[in-house]
Amino acid sequence: MPWLLYRVVRDRPGLLRDLTLVVGGLGLDATSGIGNTRAIMLDAGGESDVSH
């Protein structure tokens, strides 16, 4: 599965929720993640609604 890397500009409450909403809006599922105060990596699966 692909990993999506997000650079964290400002850590704040609700940041992970907002990122998973973006991933869900693309038609993907965030199945797991890892991160710190500088970056978050989300394991994303599913069929993307985004055309290239």
Residue pairs with C-beta under 8 A, 6 or more apart in sequence:
1 31
1 43
1 44
1 45
2 43
2 44
2 45
3 41
3 42
3 43
3 44
4 23
4 41
4 42
4 44
5 39
5 40
5 41
6 19
6 39
6 40
6 41
6 42
7 38
7 39
8 15
8 35
8 36
8 37
8 38
8 39
8 40
11 37
15 40
16 33
16 40
19 30
19 40
19 42
20 30
20 42
23 29
23 30
23 42
23 44
24 30
26 48
26 49
26 50
27 46
27 47
27 48
27 49
27 50
28 44
28 45
28 46
28 47
28 48
29 44
29 45
29 46
30 42
30 43
30 44
31 43
31 44
31 45
32 42
32 43
33 40
33 41
33 42
33 43
34 40
34 41
35 41
